[in-house]
Amino acid sequence: MAGGQPVFIVDPRKEQTKGKDTLSMNIAAAKAVASIVKSTLGPRGMDKMLVNPLGDITITNDGATILKDMDIEHPAAKMVVEVARSLEDSAGDGTTSSVVFTGALLEKAEYLIEKGVHPTIVVKGYRLAAANAVEVLENMAVSVAEEDREMLEKAAKTAITGKATQKYSTLVAKLATDAILTVQERGIADIKRILISKEVGGRIEDSEFVEGVAIDKVALDRNFPLKVESANIALIDTPMEVGKTANKAKLQVTSIEQMDLFVKEEEKGLFDMADYVIKSGANAVFCGKGMDDKIADYLQSRGIYAARRVQAEALQKISNATGARIVRNIKELEAKDLGHAGLLEQDRDGDQGKTYLRDCAAAKAVSIIIRGGTEHVVDNVGRALDDALWVVKSVFEDGKVVAGGGASEIEVALALRAYASGISGREQLAIQAFADAIEEVPRTIARNGGMDAIDSILNLRAKHAEDKNAGFNVFTGDIENMLEKGVIDPLRVKVNTIKSASEAAEMVLRVDSMLKAQSQSIQDVKLEHRADSYDAMAPGPTMF
């Protein structure tokens, strides 16, 4: 107070919460996100139906897809979603587990804080627990040789289990393994070299693996040869047609001669574009935008394959595989910008079909063509295949797997409880809470599988005294050795799950105050900051 008047150091228009209120709100938001996806975890997890504003429906139990399509506003909840996204980008799987684990960590932390443990002590304990958990996982990991195709396919099948396309897990696992083993070089598999295309119609069993790039385009001329040997490929990402003026314009023609002159000039501009392609030495051109029919006819009459409106992703895949540079100014196209493939081949039916680029010069590239009876089926297979590709990539590159079915989580929890007994201070409580939280993953798997969660966890703990790879077989209700059953997860997924979840929990626990600006309409903005204000354009001091 100054002279009896309150002093405001924070804009009163901002919403502010402090202390335990902030922590409680943030934890509640994170737990709410976890509760949304919790029922989807495990081989018998349930699906979610997502409906967008246009009425399009997506039915899936893929955690990354669910969280991506949700319109989440709370900042703490967004942090949890970022955990899932980062895990999806780094490992391609484990997103649901990471969110469930994050929610459990915060729930256990909330209990400790209510009992008088300071948040910084909880954070310190969580850090110690996370480091120890990673060590336990690395010690229990099993090595996988690069050429061990059987283990790679088992990892892929485990990732697919529980999804709508589970009965096609053998096919999807084979496609994913074929793709990764083909594109790998020196032990590194670049998923960017794998092009996935989808075709509605036919059976899932008709999905195929193609060595090379396959795109859903054919030459504009039906009579163009089906094969082009030693293809020199130009990639154009600019319209090859008459450009429209930015503003409305009128052209007044007073004679037939003027009209003829106008048409000839227009055609000259089109043929000049085609001549740049011809001069470069290309015998195949893929255009990401529109291409005038006159240009297409001009090129194809000279033996140059021409396709238009090729998707940006396909252009980039062709560039990666053939070494072609995507050109956005056709006047700059030169021979050095061209890519090369041993064979360009069309499989066409009328104006529809596919074009295959084989024996690509720059890098190994493959395509997977997914077929299915409906768009929903094809999309589900595509999501399952994406997970399978990332899992196979992780196992191939790291050469390490751990037992699935909740086995690794229980082993980590038991090890952490033993570790906590040797830690003095209240950090011991946080480490024990971390162990309880990580058990939430197998507990949820058991619950979603129709098993009694309490009895299942107790039985699994007891079984681990003699078998560290014991886990839940939710289809039979038994506890079995998961390695022998072929239920395995990449070590990378488990390690990243622990690291990302613990880091997210730490960030939430360290926040003790939150300021939220209220939205303002344009009328609320001061005149000197309005874009339509004359004073804003006048010279004067700059405001910071």
VOMAR-944125 format. One record per atom (N, C-alpha, C): residue in one letter; x, y, z. Coordinates in steps of 0.02 Angstrom, whole numbers, plus 50000, padded with zeros to 5 digits. Example, Ala and Ser with C-alpha at 12.3 -4.5 7.8 and 13.67 -1.06 7.14 Angstrom:
2
A506604971650390A506154977550390A506604983550390S506424988850354S506844994750357S506455000250394
//
This chain:
544
M500424994050000M500005000050000M500445006250000A500275011149959A500635017549956A500125023149962G500155026750019G499665032050028G498955029250031G498875023250057G498215020250063G497955017149999Q498365017449944Q498155014749880Q498525008249865P498175003249838P498514996849821P498994997849762V499554994049764V500044994249710V499984987949668F499864988849603F499784983149558F500444982149520I500744976349528I501344974849489I501194969949432V500594967249432V500364962849379V499744965749348D499704965649283D499124968149248D498494964849276P498024968849304P497424965949334P496984962249284R497104963449219R496714959849169R496944952649160K497514950849191K497774944049186K497504939849243E497314933749227E497074929049277E497674925649310Q497714925949376Q498294923349412Q498084918349465T498434912649467T498344907749521T499024906349551K499034904749616K499674903849650K499664897549693G500274895449711G500374890249760G500034883749745K499724880849796K499424874149789K498834874149741D498504879849734D497954880249686D498204878949615T498764882049599T499064881049533T499254873749523L499594870949572L499824864049568L499234859249561S498714860349600S498134855949598S497794856249529M497734862349503M497414863149437M497824859649382N498474860649384N498894857649332N498904849949336I498934847349398I498924840049406I498254837249383A497714840649401A497054838249380A496984838149304A497264843249271A497224843449198A497624837649167A498224836449194A498634830949168A498304824249179K498014823249237K497664817049252K497054816049207A496734821549189A496144821149145A496344818649076V496924821049051V497174818648986V497324811148990A497654809149044A497824802049052A497194797749055S496674800149089S496064796149095S495714795149028I495824799848982I495504799248916I495784793348877V496444792448879V496754787248838V496884780748876K496774780848942K496944774948983K496574768648960S495954769348940S495564763448922S495784760348855T496224763848818T496454761148754T497094757048760L497394756848820L498044753648829L497984746048830G498444742748796G498484735548800G498144731948742P498254725348738P497984721448683P497224721448679R496894722648736R496164722748737R495894729648753G496274734848737G496054741648747G495464743348703M495074748048725M494474750248687M494674755648636D494224756748589D494334761848537D493984768348555K494194773648524K493874780248530K493604782248461M493034785548461M492754788148399M492864795748399L493234798148349L493384805248343L492984808048284V492614813348297V492204816448244V492444823648236N492654825448176N492894832348164N492304836848146P492414843448142P491864848048127P491494846648062L491814843148016L491494841547952L491094835147956G491124831748014G490754825548022G491144819348003D491774820147983D492194814247966D492354810448030I492344803848026I492424799648084I493094795848081T493434795648137T494034791448145T493934786948205I493994780548196I493944775748252I494624772648262T494914773648321T495594771348333T495714770648408N496224766748426N496464766648495N497194768748497D497424771948444D498114774448441D498154780948481G498544780848534G498584786648578G498804792948544A499294792448500A499554798348465A499014801548423T498624797448388T498084800148345T497544803448387I497354800248442I496834803048486I497044809848513L497644810248539L497874816448570L497984821948518K498204820048458K498324824948406K497664828248384D497124824248381D496494826848356D496074830248410M496284829748473M495904832948527M496074840448531D495574844348546D495674851648552D495794853248625I496414852648647I496594853648718I496834860848728E496564864148780E496714871148792E497144872248855H497054868148906H497414869348969H498164868548957P498574873248980P499304872948967P499644866748996A499454864549056A499764858649084A499564852349045A498944852149023A498724846548982A499104846448915K499244852348888K499634852648826K500334849948836M500614850948895M501284848348910M501284840748907V500754837648933V500694830348932V500624827948860V500244831548821V500164829748750V500834830248714E501244835248732E501904835948702E502344829948718V502254826948777V502624820848794V502474815448742A501834814548728A501634809448680A501914810948611R501894817248591R502144819148525R502894818048519S503254819848571S503984818948568S504164811548564L503784807448600L503904800248598L503734797348530E503194799848501E502994797748433E503544799448383D503844805248391D504364807448344D505024803648353S505174801548414S505814798348427S505784790748424A505214787848443A505174780548445A504574777748408G504074781848394G503504779648354G502994775548391D503104773848455D502644769748493D502704771548566G502244768948607G502274770148679G501944776548701T501574779848657T501274786348675T500754785548730T500324780548725T499814779548777T500134777948844S500624773548844S500964771848907S501284777948939S501584782248898S501914788148926S501414792848959V500834793748928V500324798148956V500034795249020V499894788749020V499634785449080V500154785949136F500774784849120F501314785149170F501394792249197T501354797249154T501404804249177T500834805949225G500234803849207G499664805149251G499754801749319A500014795649319A500124792049382A500674795349424L501204797649392L501734801149428L501464807349464L501054811149430L500774817249460L500274815649514E499894810249505E499414808249557E499784806349621K500324802449615K500714800449674K501054806449705A501294811049663A501624817049689A501134821349728E500524821949703E500024825949737E499894823249808Y499874816649814Y499774813649880Y500354815349927L500974814949902L501554816549944L501554823949965I501374828249919I501364835449933I500844837049986E500274833749982E499744834750033E499984832450102K500444827550103K500714825050166K501304829250192G501484834450155G501994839050179G502664838550145V502734834350094V503364833850057V503384839550006H503944843250005H503994848949959H504074846549887P503784850149839P503834848049769P504544847149744T505014851249767T505704850449744T506014843849768I505794841549827I506034835049851I505754829449808V505124830149789V504814825149745V505174825049678V505324830849652V505684831249587V506364827949592K506724829349646K507384826249655K507334818649658G506844816249696G506744809049701G506564805949635Y506134809349596Y505944806849530Y506544806349483R506984811249488R507584811049445R508024805049462L508124803849527L508514798049548L508184791549525A507534791249531A507164785249512A507204784049437A507134789349397A507154788649324A507834786149301A508374788849331A509044786549312A509144779249329N508904777249388N508984770249408N508544765649365A507944767949347A507494763949305A507804762549237V508134767549209V508454766649143V509004761349149E509384761449203E509904756449213E509614749449218V509054748749253V508734742249260V508504739649192L508214743949152L507974741949086L508554739749042E509094743549044E509674741749002E509984735149024N509964733649088N510244727349113N509814721349095M509154722349090M508714716749075M508584716048999A508854720648959A508744720448887A509084714348856V508784711848803V509044706148765V509294708648698S509884706348677S510174708548614S509834705048555V509764708848500V509464706248439V509954707648381A510124702548344A510574703448287A510204706948230E510574710748188E510264714348133E509904709648085E510184703748075E509884699148027E509344694748057D509184695848122D508674691748155D507974694248136R507754692248078R507114694548051R506534692448096E506584686548126E506044683948167E505904688648226M506424691048259M506334695548316M506064702248294L506284704648236L506024710948211L505274710448198E505054704948170E504344704048156E503944703148221K504244699848271K503904699148335K503784706048368A504284710348363A504214717148391A503654720948356A503624720148290A503104723548251A502414720848270K502354714348276K501704711448295K501484713748364T501954714448410T501774716848477T501494723848474A501794728048432A501554735048426A500864735348395I500704730548352I500054730548317I499514727348359T499694722848404T499204719348445T498744724148482G498104722948476G497614727348509G497304732348462K497594733248404K497314737948355K496794734248311A496404738148275A495864735348236A496124730548182T496744731448162T497024727348108T497444721548135Q497314719548198Q497724714448230Q497744707948191K497184706048160K497174699548125K497614699548063Y497834705548042Y498294706047986Y499004707648010S499144706148074S499784708048103S500374704748068T500274698548045T500824695048011T501004698647946L500494700647908L500614704147845L500944710947857V500664714847904V500934721547917V501644721047944A501774716247988A502454715348015A502944713547960K502734709447913K503174707547858K503324713547813L502804717447797L502914723347756L503394728247789A503294729347854A503724734047890A504444731547893T504534725147906T505214722347910T505554722547842D505194720747789D505474721147722D505714728247706A505304733047723A505464740047707A506094742347745I506114741147810I506684743447850I507334740047828L507304733547817L507914729947797L508154732047727T507704734447686T507894736547618T508214743447618V507934748147657V508194755047655V508794756147701Q508924751447746Q509464752547794Q510144752847760E510564757047787E511254757647765E511694758747825R512184754447834R512664754847890R512304754847957G511774750947963G511424750248027G510934755648043I510814760247996I510324765648005I509774765047953A509154765147976A508584764647930A508224771347928D508194774447869D507874781047861D507164780047837I506684781347881I505974780347864I505754785247810K506124790747800K505944795447748K505994792347678R506344786847673R506414783447608R505844778647595I505374778147640I504814773547632I504194777547616L503904776347558L503294779847536L502704775247545I502214777447583I501604773547595I501034776747555S500734772847511S500164775147473S499564770747490K498974773647484K498354770147504K497874769747445E497574763947438E497084762747386E496444759847417V495894763347409V495254760747432V494984756147378G494844749947397G494634744847350G495104738947353G494834733047347G495244727147353G495284724747425R495714720047437R495774717047503R496424719147537I496434718947604I497044720547639I497604715747620E497414709547607E497924704547587E498274706347521D497964710847482D498264712947418D498774718547426S498864720947487S499374726047499S500054723347478E500474727747451E501114725247424E501704729647441F502284726647438F502914729947450F503284730747383V503524736647368V503844738047304V504524741047317E505034738247287E505704741247291E505734746947241G505764752947266G505734758847224G505184763447248V505064768747210V504544773647228V503934772347185A503354771847218A502724770947183A502264776747199I502014780247149I501564785847160I500914784747121D500384787947145D499724787047115D499634791847056K500074791547008K500034795646948K500264791646887V499994793346829V500224790546766V500324796246717A500644794846660A500754799946608A500084802646584L500064809046569L499434812146546L499204809346479D499664806946439D499504804046374D499414796446382R498814794046366R498674786946374R499134782646330N499344785246275N499744781346228N500494781846242F500674785146296F501394785746311F501664778946329P502294777346309P502584770746325P502554769246400L502444762846416L502374760846485L503044760546522K503594760546484K504254760146516K504714765546487V505114768446532V505634773146512V506284770746544E506744768546504E507394766246529E507834772246546S508234771446598S508714776746619S508364783546624A507884783846670A507484789946677A507894795646709N507914801446675N508194807546702N507604811946724I507554813046789I506924815446818I506994822746840A506504826746818A506454833746840A505854834346886L505964837846942L505424839046990L505274846446992I504664848246972I504474855346967I503914856747017D504024861647060D503514863347109D503264870447096T503064871647036T502774878047016T502294876746959P501764880746950P501284879446896P501604879946827M501474874946786M501694875146716M501084876646673E500844882546680E500244884746645E500234892346645V499754895246610V499704902446606V499504905146674G499914909746700G499764912546766G499214917646764K498844917846819K498304922746824K498584929046857T498314934746837T498544941046865T498294941746936A498684945346976A498494946247046A497864950447053N497774955247007N497184959547008N496764958246946K496144960246950K495704959446893K495944963946836A495964961046776A496194964946719A495774963146658K495704967946613K495324966846552K495774968146492L495704964046441L496094964846380L495604966246323Q495684971846291Q495244973746237Q495554971946169V495234967646132V495474965446067V495014968446014T495324971845965T494924975345915T494954972145846S495384966945839S495444963745773S495644956445781I495534952545728I495724945545728I496474944945734E496844949545702E497574949245704E497824949945775Q497524954545813Q497724955445883Q497574949145924M497004946045909M496824939945944M497334934445930D497514933645867D498004928645847D498674929945882L498864936345883L499494938145915L499494936445990F498924937846021F498864936346093F498924928846106V498574924846066V498594917546074V499294914846063K499634917546011K500314915245996K500794916946053E500724922946081E501154924846136E501034920446197E500404918746208E500234914346264E500544907446254E500484904846193E500764898246178E501524898346183K501814903946161K502544904546165K502784904046237G502414907346282G502604906946352G502554899846379L502044896046356L501974889146377L502534884846350F502674885646285F503194881446254F503884883146280D503984889446302D504624891246333D504734887246397M504194886346436M504244882246496M504454875146478A504124872346428A504284865546407A505004865046382D505234870346348D505924870146321D506454870046376Y506304873246433Y506774872846489Y506864865646512V506314861746512V506344854746531V506744850746480I506614852046416I506954848446362I507704849846363K507884856246372K508584858246372K508974855146431S508624853746485S508964850846544S509164843646532G508864840446482G509014833446468G508544828546503A508004831046533A507534826746569A507114822746519N506964816546536N506484812746497N505884810646540A505824813646600A505244812746643A505184818846687V504574821446693V504464827346734V503854826246778F503944827546842F503394827146890F503274834246916C502664836646906C502494843546925C502024843346985G502194847047037G501784847147097G501174851547090K501144855647038K500574860047028K500244858246961G499844862846934G499504861546871G499974861846812M499804858246759M500184858246697M499704858846639D499804863846598D499364865046540D499394859046492D498824857346463D498794851746417D499254852746357K499344858946336K499784860246279K500514858546297I500714860246358I501394858546379I501474850946383A500974847746412A501004840446419A501054837046351D500654839246304D500674836346236D501354837746203Y501604843846212Y502244845746182Y502804841346209L502804840246275L503334836146305L503274828846285Q502664826246288Q502564819146275Q502674817346202S502544822246157S502684820946087S503434820246074R503834822646121R504564822146115R504844816746162G504404812246183G504624806446223G504774807846295I504474813146322I504584815046392I503964813546432Y504024809146482Y503474807446527Y503274813646566A502624814946573A502384820846609A501804819046654A501854820946717A501324820046766A501234826546805R500624828046823R500504834346858R500134833146924R500134838346966R499814838247031R500034832347074V500684831347075V500984826147118V501024829047189Q500824825147238Q500824827547307Q501524829347330A501544834347375A502194836747400A502594831247433E502254826847470E502614821347503E502934816747451A502554815347397A502824810947345A503414814247310L503364820747297L503934824247266L504554823647309Q504464824447375Q505044824047419Q505334817047421K504904811947420K505144805047419K505534803647355I505274806147298I505634805147235I506304808647238S506304814647267S506934818347274S507444814547316N507214811747373N507664808047416N507944801847381A507524798647340A507724792347309A508164793247248T508004798347208T508344799147144T508884804447145G508884808747196G509384814147198G509174820347161A508544820547137A508314826447101A508194832247149R508344838147126R508194844147166R507524846947146I507104848447195I506444851247180I506534858547160V506334860147099V506444866847071V505794870847075R505844876947100R505254881247106R505264887047057N505794887547018N505814892446963N506064888546903I505614887246856I505774882746800I506354885446757K506464892046759K507014894846720K507694892846749E507694890546811E508334888646843E508484881246834L508044877546801L508144870246793L508744868846749E509214864746775E509804862846739E509914855346745A510384852846707A510524845646708A510724843246777K511074847446815K511304845346881K510734844446931D510134847046913D509564846546958D509164840146948L509344836346896L508954830346880L509144824546925G508644820246938G508754814046973G508764808246924H508964802446947H509064796846901H508774790446930A508444786546888A508184779946905A508304775346847G508444769046863G508584764246810G507984762846765L507384763146796L506784761546757L506184765446784L505814768646739L505164771646755L504644767246721E504174764646761E503694759946734E502984761746757Q502514761446710Q501824762946726Q501404756546729D500934756446776D500424751346780D499764754946779R499464755546720R498894759946713R498284756446687D497704759146705D497064756946679D496684763246660G496724764946596G496434771246573G496834777046599D496494781646633D496834787546661D497064786446733Q496954780446759Q497144778946828Q497704773946829G498054773746885G498594768746892G499164771446935K499734768046928K500314769946968K500934770246923T501404774346945T502054774746913T502584772546963Y503024768046940Y503544765346983Y504224767846959L504644769947006L505334771846992L505784766647025R506134762646986R506544757247013R507284758747001D507704755247039D508424756047034D508624763347042C508374766447096C508514773547107C509254774547123A509534779947096A510254780947099A510494783847166A510104788347196A510364792047254A510334787947318A509794784247328A509714780547391A509214774947381K509264770047423K508764764647422K508094767547442A507584765747405A506914768247420A506414762747408V505894762647449V505374757547442V504694760847449S504184757347426S503494759647433S503084753847459I502594755547500I502114750747525I501424753147504I501074748947467I500404750647442I499904747047486I499504750947523I499004748047569I498334748047532R498014742347533R497354741647502R496844739347554G496234741347545G495704739447591G495024741247562G494504738347591G493834739247564G493554746147574T493724749547630T493464756247644T494034760747666E493884767247667E494384772147686E494584771247759H494094769447803H494254768447874H494724762547883V494614757247846V495044751347851V495754753047829V495804756547772V496464758347746V496834762947795D496474767747825D496794772247873D497044768547934N496644763747958N496854759848017N497474755648002V497494752747943V498084748847924V498684753447918G498574759447891G499124764247885G499414766247952R498984767348001R499234769148068R499614763348100A499344757348091A499684751448118A500364750448085L500384751448019L501014750747983L501524755948005D501304761948017D501754767248041D502074765248107D501664762748154D501934760448218D502434754748208A502244750048165A502684744248153A503354746348123L503344751048077L503964753448046L504434756448099W504164760548143W504574763848193W504854758748243V504434753848261V504664748848309V505224744648278V505134742448216V505654738448183V506284742548175K506214748948158K506794753348153K507164753748219S506794754648275S507114755248340S507494748848359V507184743148347V507504736748365V508104735548320F508034737048256F508584735948209F509194740248226E509074746748240E509624751348253E509944750348321D509544748948372D509814748248440D510024741048456G509684736248424G509834729248437G509654727048507K509154730348539K508964728748607K508204728548614V507954723348649V507244722948664V507154720848737V506564722248764V506384719948831V505724716348826A505574712448876A504944708648878A504354713448885G503814712048850G503214716148853G502714713448903G502084715248893G501564712748938G501614715049009G501944720749021G502024723449089G502624720649126A503004716149094A503574713049127A504114718049146S504294722449100S504834727249114S504634732249167E504004734449166E503784739349216E503794736349287I503574730049294I503574726949360I504294725949385E504744723949340E505434722949358E505754729549381V505594734949346V505844741449366V505564743549434A504924742449445A504604744349508A504914740549566L505034734149559L505344730249612L506054732649627A506424734149574A507104736649583A507114743449616L506644747749600L506624754349630L506454754049704R506024749549723R505854748949795R506464746649834A506844742149805A507464739949838A507974745749840Y508004749649787Y508464755349784Y508264760749834A507604761749843A507364767049888A507564765749960S507604759449979S507774757850049S508474760150068G508894761350019G509574763650033G509654771150027I509104774850014I509134782150008I508844785250070S509224789750101S508984793150161S508594799450141G508184801750187G507804807850173G507144806350139R506774811650126R506114810950097R506124809050023E506724809449992E506774807249923E506574799849917Q506674796049972Q506484789049973Q505744788249958L505334792649986L504614792449974L504454793649900A504824798349870A504704799949800A504894794149755I505444790649772I505654784949731I505144779349736Q504884778249797Q504364773249806Q503734775149767A503574781649766A502994783949728A503104782849653F503714783849630F503894782549560F503774775249543A503974770749589A503864763549578A503124761949575D502734764949620D502004763749617D501704766349552A501954772049528A501674775049468A501824770849406I502424768049402I502584764149342I502194757649340E501964755349398E501544749349399E500844750749373E500674757149364E500014758849337E499944756349266V500504755749229V500464753349160V500234746149157P500584741349191P500324734449190P499644733749224R499524737849274R498864737549308R498314739349259T498434744449218T497934746449169T497844741149114I498404738049094I498364732649044I497924727049070A498034725149133A497634719849163A496894721849169R496774727949191R496084730249199R495724730449132N496054732949081N495744733249014N495634726248984G496034721449008G495954714548984G495434710649021G495084713849069G494554710549106G494814706649166M495434707749185M495734704249242M495664708549305D495694705349363D495694708949426D496364712449435A496354719049438A496974722849437A497404721549498I497094721149558I497484720249620I497804713349622D497394708149612D497664701349614D498184700349559S498074703149501S498544702149445S499224705149461I499234711149489I499874714349506I500234710449561L499864708249611L500174704449665L500474697949639N500104694449597N500344688149569N500954689249524L500944694849487L501504696249442L502134698049481R502054701649536R502634703149579R502944696749605A502514692249628A502764685849655A503114681849601K502844681849542K503144677949487K503834680549468H503934687149477H504584690149457H505154688149504A504984685049559A505514682549602A505904677049568E505594673649521E505924668149486E506004669349411D505614674049383D505644675349310D505544682749297K506094686249281K506054693449270K505694695349206N505574690649162N505234692049099N504494689949100A504224688749160A503524686749166A503074692749154G502534691549117G502064696849102G501364694049093F500884698549079F500184696449072F500044693849001N499734688048998N499414685848937N498674687248945V498444693048922V497754695148935V497244690948898F497464687048850F496994682848812F496814676448851T497274674248894T497144668248934T497084669749008G497324675649029G497304677349100G497894674549139D498364671349105D498944668349138D499534673149139I500014671549183I500644675149186I501174670749154E501494673049102E501954668849063E502584672749046N503094669149024N503714672249002N503584675648934M503624682248933M503454685948873M503954685048817L504584684048833L505074682948780L504924676548743E504744671348780E504574664948749E503934665448707K503474669848729K502844670748692K502924675448633G503504678648626G503624683248570G503334690148580V503184691848644V502914698548659V503494702848683I503744707048638I504344711048653I504244718248633D504594722648667D504564729848653D505274732348642P505364737448600P506034740348592P506274743548656L506904742648672L507184746048732L507104753548726R507184756248664R507144763448654R506464766148677V505934762548662V505264764848680V505194765248756K505414760148791K505354760048864K505774765448897V506394766148874V506834771248903V506554778248891N506344779648829N506074786248814N505424787648851T505024782348863T504414783248901T504564785648971I505054782449004I505234784549072I505524791549073K505974793049026K506284799649026K505784805249012S505374804348960S504904809648941S504364810648994A504104805149022A503584805749073A503844809049136S504444807049158S504714810149219S504884817449209E505124819249150E505274826349135E504644830449134A504104827749105A503474831449103A503194832349174A503234827149215A502994827749284A503394832949322E504054832949312E504474837949345E504274845049326M504154846149262M503964852849240M503314855149272V502834850749276V502194852549307V502284853949382L502684849849416L502774850649489L503164856849507R503564859449463R503974865249478R503594871849468V503004871549441V502604877649428V502194879249491D502294885249519D501904887249578D501484893449566S501494896049505S501084901849490S500944901949415M500344904049397M500164904149327M499794910549311L500034914049260L499714920149236L499394918649168K498774920449162K498424919249100K498114925649076A498334927949017A498074934248989A497374933148963Q496944938148976Q496264937848950Q496264940048877S495844936748837S495804938548767S495514945548760Q495764949148709Q495534956048697Q495264956648626S494754960448620S494504962048553S494894968048526I494824969548463I495194975048433I494994981648464Q494364982048489Q494144988348519Q494494989748585D494734984248619D495054985148684D495774987548678V496064987048618V496764988848609V496824996448608K497334999048642K497425006248644K497535009048574L497315015248565L497325018248498L498015018348468E498535019748509E499205020348480E499475013648457H499165008048476H499395001448455H498944998548401R498435002348379R497984999848328R498305000748259A498234995648216A498534996048149A498185001248107D497535002848124D497175007548083D497205014648110S497655015748158S497715022348188S498205026648148Y498025032948136Y498465037448100Y499085038848141D498985039448209D499555040848252D500075035248251A499835029148239A500305023448239A500785023948181M500585027548127M501025028248069M501455034448073A501305038848121A501685044948127A502355043648160P502875047548143P503535046548175P503495048148249G503885044548288G503885045748359G504295040348394P504325040448460P504735035548496P504435028548490T504875023448487T504665016548483T504485013948552M503925010448558M503705007748622M503925000548627F504234998648683F504444991848696F504084989248759
//
